[in-house]
Structures are given as structure tokens and as C-alpha cells.
């Protein structure tokens, strides 16, 4: 992955991948990782919208 930009309703990626992987695999793994990290940060850092954000991510 060379670059990424997470927008409110979509994602931009600049990636390169080798067989046997497919682009859908790269996107799936990236999104899984990002969501886990975002939820971790919301849960463990001060956040005034914590309940709303956690509800949206679940």
C-alpha cells in the first residue's frame, strides 16, 4: 500500500499486490484493520461522541 485517504463515505487507495492476492483481499484486510484501530481509539481516548460513534461502527 503506497497511500490511502479515508473520507466520510468512501476510501481512496493506491496499492500494488501480487498473486495469489486480489484487490478485494487487500481492501477487506485494510478496512478490517482500520475499523479495529478506530474503535480502539474511540474506546480508550477522551471522546465526547463516544457512544454515538461506537453505535455507528457496530
N, C-alpha and C positions, 0 to 999 in steps of 0.2 A: 504494500500500500504506500503510495507516494504522497497522497494528500486526501483530505476529507473535509467536508463542511456540512454540519448538521443544521438544517433550517427548521422552522416551526412545523412544516408539513411535508418535508422531503429531505433527501440526502444526496450530496454530490460526492462521488468517489473517483480517484484516479488510481487505478490498480493494474497490476500485472500478475498473472497466475500461470502455473504450469500444470500440465496433465498429471494426475487424473482429476484435479480440481476443476470446478466450473465456477463461473461468475456468481451464480446463485449461492454456492457454498461460501464464497468469500463474503458476500453481503450478509448472509444469515449469521455467520460467526461474528462479523463486525457488529451487527445490530445487537446480538445477544450480549456481547462484551460491554457495549456502551450502556445498554439499559441496566445491567448489573451494577456498573460503576455509578451511574446517575442515582439509582435507588440507594446505594450505599452512602453516597454523599448527602442526599436529602435526609436520610435517617440519622446520620452521625454529625452533621454540621447544623449550626443555627439556621433555621429557615422558617419564615413567617407563614408560608403557604404549604407547610409540610403535609398536613392531612389531605389537602386538595391534590397536591402533586402525587402523593402515594396512591390515592384513589384513581387518578388518571393513568398511572403506569401499571396498575394491576388490571 
